[in-house]
Amino acid sequence: MPRWGVCATVKAPVDQVLAFVAHHRALGAERIWIHLDDPDDPAVAVLEPLKGVRVIRCTDDYWQRSVGRRPPTHQLRQFRNVNRCYHRARVDFLAHLDVDEYLLADRPVAEVLADLPEDRLILRVEPWEALHTPGLPDDIFTARHFRRQMPGPDPALAARLFGRFAPLLEKGMLSHTVGKCFFRTGEPRLKPNIHGARIEGERVFGGRFSPDLALLHFHAEDPARWQKGLAFRLSKGAYQFLPDLQAHLLAADAAEIAAFYDMVQTARPEALEALREAGLLREHDLGLRAKVAAL
């Protein structure tokens, strides 16, 4: 069976990084490469003793040796790190994920990867956004309901789900809709990036999303954490590429932002019913604290 690993560039609380590692080790990842964007991150002392985990502190010296200087944006740092990792990884497939993204498999990941035709260099994984359910017991990343993107225009369903905010959401998702990828290693010309790859400047064909894998994305399931990171996402993160959403949230006051979150991200019974009827809902309990304890 193919051996597979995960590469991530992280800047997050230690418990979140541990949850990410514990989940993917339990899922079958042979190796996990954690690039600490903050070279003084205290997570290094906790992560380094763990079996199958390689910790890379992204110091100025690391960047000098790798690419000459520290890339100015986190997206470029992610790109550089996954490329470096891809061409050194001694596994058959490498996935590039964020610390708030969790693979879920309907059958063993290695079996899914073994079924990929030999001429295919990429396996795409569809994102499912975590929704906020008030009152759930804390599980580091806490959610049980996950929403997938709408397969096509459906104004009636969008209005039912998001009310007056429906025009602000691309395919009914707050974050990215393109998902993440597994990259088959061993192709020296391949340049992986955050959501795909290129060879000599040409985009590599990824095909449809895998029917056996899901990417659970904890993008905004925690209202306090979402609000704390909102300014960054609007100016330097994902929302800068969504002009309608960006403009609306930049102009919104606190009450409007709260109303937006409640309608768009909260697992309201009527929203769950609509998602379930449309086949756009997945329910799962990751049990992250238990996995961290087992690790």
C-alpha positions in Angstrom: 0.0 0.0 0.0 1.2 3.6 -0.6 2.8 5.4 2.2 1.5 8.9 2.8 2.3 12.0 4.8 1.1 15.5 5.6 2.9 18.8 5.4 1.8 21.9 7.2 3.0 25.4 8.0 1.5 26.4 11.3 1.2 29.3 13.7 -1.4 28.2 16.3 -1.8 27.2 19.9 0.0 24.0 21.0 -3.2 22.1 21.6 -4.4 22.8 18.0 -1.1 21.6 16.6 -1.2 18.5 18.7 -4.8 17.8 17.6 -3.8 18.1 14.0 -0.9 15.7 14.5 -2.9 13.2 16.6 -5.8 13.0 14.1 -3.7 12.4 11.0 -1.4 9.9 12.8 -4.5 8.0 13.8 -5.7 8.2 10.2 -2.6 6.5 9.0 -0.1 9.2 8.1 3.4 7.7 8.2 5.1 11.1 8.4 4.0 14.6 9.4 6.1 17.6 8.7 5.3 20.6 10.9 6.9 23.9 9.8 6.7 26.4 12.7 6.2 29.8 11.2 7.3 31.3 14.5 10.7 29.7 15.1 10.3 30.3 18.9 7.0 28.5 19.0 6.8 26.5 22.3 5.2 23.6 20.4 8.7 22.5 19.3 9.4 20.9 22.7 6.1 18.9 22.7 6.3 17.9 19.0 9.9 16.8 18.6 9.7 13.6 20.7 6.6 12.3 18.8 7.1 9.4 16.5 6.6 10.1 12.8 6.7 13.9 13.3 9.4 16.1 11.8 9.6 19.7 13.2 11.1 22.5 11.1 11.7 25.8 12.8 11.4 28.5 10.2 14.3 30.7 11.4 15.9 33.4 9.4 18.8 31.0 8.8 16.3 28.3 7.5 14.9 30.8 5.0 18.4 32.0 4.0 19.4 28.5 3.2 16.2 27.6 1.5 15.3 30.6 -0.7 17.6 33.4 0.3 15.2 35.4 2.5 12.0 34.9 4.4 9.0 35.2 2.0 6.8 38.2 3.0 3.4 36.5 3.1 2.2 33.4 4.8 0.9 32.0 1.4 4.4 32.3 -0.1 5.9 30.6 3.0 3.4 27.8 2.7 4.3 27.4 -1.0 8.1 27.3 -0.3 7.7 24.8 2.5 5.5 22.3 0.7 7.8 22.4 -2.3 10.9 21.8 -0.2 9.1 19.0 1.6 7.7 17.4 -1.5 11.1 16.9 -3.1 12.6 15.4 0.2 9.6 13.4 1.4 10.2 9.6 1.5 6.6 8.7 1.1 4.5 8.0 -1.9 2.0 10.8 -1.5 2.1 14.1 0.3 -0.9 16.1 1.4 -0.6 19.8 2.1 -3.0 21.0 4.8 -3.6 23.9 7.2 -3.8 23.3 10.9 -7.6 23.7 10.9 -8.1 21.2 8.1 -8.8 17.5 8.9 -8.9 14.6 6.5 -11.8 12.2 6.9 -11.8 8.9 5.0 -14.7 6.5 4.2 -12.1 3.7 3.8 -8.3 3.6 4.6 -6.5 6.5 3.0 -3.8 4.2 1.6 -6.5 2.2 -0.3 -7.9 5.4 -1.8 -4.4 6.4 -3.0 -3.6 3.0 -4.3 -6.7 3.3 -6.6 -5.4 6.5 -8.2 -4.3 5.8 -11.8 -0.5 5.8 -12.1 -0.5 8.7 -14.6 -2.4 10.9 -12.2 -0.2 13.1 -10.0 -2.9 14.7 -7.9 -5.9 13.6 -5.8 -8.2 16.4 -4.9 -10.1 16.4 -1.6 -13.4 18.4 -1.2 -13.8 20.9 1.7 -16.6 20.7 4.2 -17.0 23.7 6.4 -17.6 23.2 10.1 -20.6 24.9 11.6 -21.0 26.4 15.1 -23.2 24.5 17.5 -23.6 26.3 20.8 -23.2 24.2 23.9 -21.0 21.4 22.5 -18.2 20.2 24.9 -14.8 21.6 24.0 -12.8 19.4 21.7 -10.0 21.8 20.7 -11.7 22.2 17.3 -15.4 21.7 18.2 -18.1 20.9 15.6 -20.3 18.0 14.6 -22.0 19.4 11.5 -20.1 20.1 8.2 -21.5 21.9 5.1 -20.3 21.2 1.6 -20.5 23.6 -1.3 -23.6 23.9 -3.5 -23.1 22.0 -6.8 -24.7 24.7 -8.9 -26.8 27.9 -8.7 -29.8 27.4 -6.5 -31.1 30.8 -5.4 -34.0 29.4 -3.4 -31.8 27.1 -1.4 -29.2 29.8 -0.9 -31.9 32.2 0.4 -33.2 29.5 2.7 -29.7 28.9 4.1 -28.2 32.4 4.2 -31.1 34.9 3.9 -29.9 38.4 2.8 -26.3 37.3 3.0 -26.6 34.7 0.2 -25.1 36.9 -2.5 -21.9 37.3 -0.5 -21.0 33.6 -0.4 -19.4 31.7 -3.3 -21.1 28.4 -3.8 -22.6 28.7 -0.3 -19.2 28.6 1.4 -17.4 31.1 3.6 -13.9 29.9 2.8 -12.2 28.1 -0.1 -14.2 25.8 -2.4 -11.3 24.3 -4.3 -10.2 22.0 -1.5 -6.7 20.5 -1.0 -4.6 17.8 -2.6 -2.5 14.8 -2.3 0.6 15.0 -4.5 2.2 11.8 -5.9 5.9 12.1 -5.2 8.8 11.3 -7.5 8.0 13.9 -10.2 11.1 16.3 -10.2 9.3 19.0 -12.3 6.2 19.2 -10.1 5.7 22.3 -8.0 2.9 21.9 -5.5 1.1 24.9 -4.2 -1.7 25.6 -1.7 -4.6 24.2 -3.8 -2.9 22.4 -6.7 0.3 22.1 -8.7 2.1 23.1 -11.8 4.7 21.6 -14.1 6.8 24.1 -16.1 4.1 26.7 -15.5 1.2 24.5 -16.7 -1.5 23.6 -14.2 -1.6 19.9 -13.4 -4.9 18.2 -14.0 -6.6 17.2 -10.8 -9.9 15.8 -11.9 -12.9 15.5 -9.7 -12.9 15.4 -5.9 -12.2 12.0 -4.4 -15.6 10.3 -3.5 -13.9 8.6 -0.5 -12.2 11.5 1.2 -13.4 14.7 2.8 -11.6 17.8 4.2 -13.2 19.0 7.3 -12.4 22.7 7.5 -12.7 24.4 10.9 -12.6 27.8 9.3 -15.2 29.6 11.4 -16.9 27.2 13.8 -15.7 29.2 16.8 -17.3 32.7 16.8 -14.8 34.3 19.2 -11.8 32.9 17.2 -13.4 33.9 13.9 -13.9 37.5 15.1 -10.4 37.6 16.5 -8.9 36.7 13.1 -11.4 38.6 11.0 -9.2 41.7 10.4 -6.3 39.6 9.1 -8.6 37.6 6.8 -10.0 40.8 5.4 -6.7 42.4 4.7 -4.2 39.6 4.1 -6.1 36.3 4.2 -8.8 34.5 2.2 -11.4 37.3 2.3 -9.2 39.7 0.3 -10.0 37.6 -2.7 -13.7 37.8 -2.2 -14.5 41.5 -2.9 -18.2 41.5 -2.2 -17.8 39.7 1.2 -14.8 41.8 2.0 -16.6 45.1 1.3 -19.6 44.1 3.3 -17.7 43.0 6.4 -15.4 46.0 6.3 -18.4 48.3 6.3 -20.3 46.3 9.0 -20.6 47.3 12.6 -20.5 44.8 15.4 -24.2 44.0 15.3 -24.1 43.4 11.6 -21.1 41.1 11.9 -22.9 39.1 14.6 -26.0 38.8 12.5 -23.9 37.6 9.6 -22.2 35.0 11.6 -25.4 33.7 13.2 -27.1 33.3 9.8 -24.1 31.9 7.9 -22.2 29.8 10.4 -24.5 28.7 13.1 -26.0 25.2 12.9 -29.6 26.4 13.1 -32.1 23.6 12.9 -33.8 25.0 9.8 -30.4 25.3 8.1 -29.4 21.7 9.0 -32.7 20.5 7.6 -32.2 22.3 4.3 -28.6 21.0 4.0 -29.6 17.5 4.8 -32.4 17.5 2.3 -30.0 18.8 -0.4 -27.3 16.2 0.5 -24.9 18.9 1.6 -24.5 17.9 5.2 -22.0 15.6 6.9 -22.2 14.8 10.6 -19.1 13.6 12.5 -17.5 13.7 15.9 -13.7 13.8 15.6 -12.9 13.1 19.3 -9.8 15.2 19.1 -9.0 15.4 22.9 -9.2 11.6 23.1 -6.8 11.3 20.1 -4.3 13.7 21.7 -4.5 11.7 24.9 -3.8 8.5 22.9 -0.9 10.2 21.1 
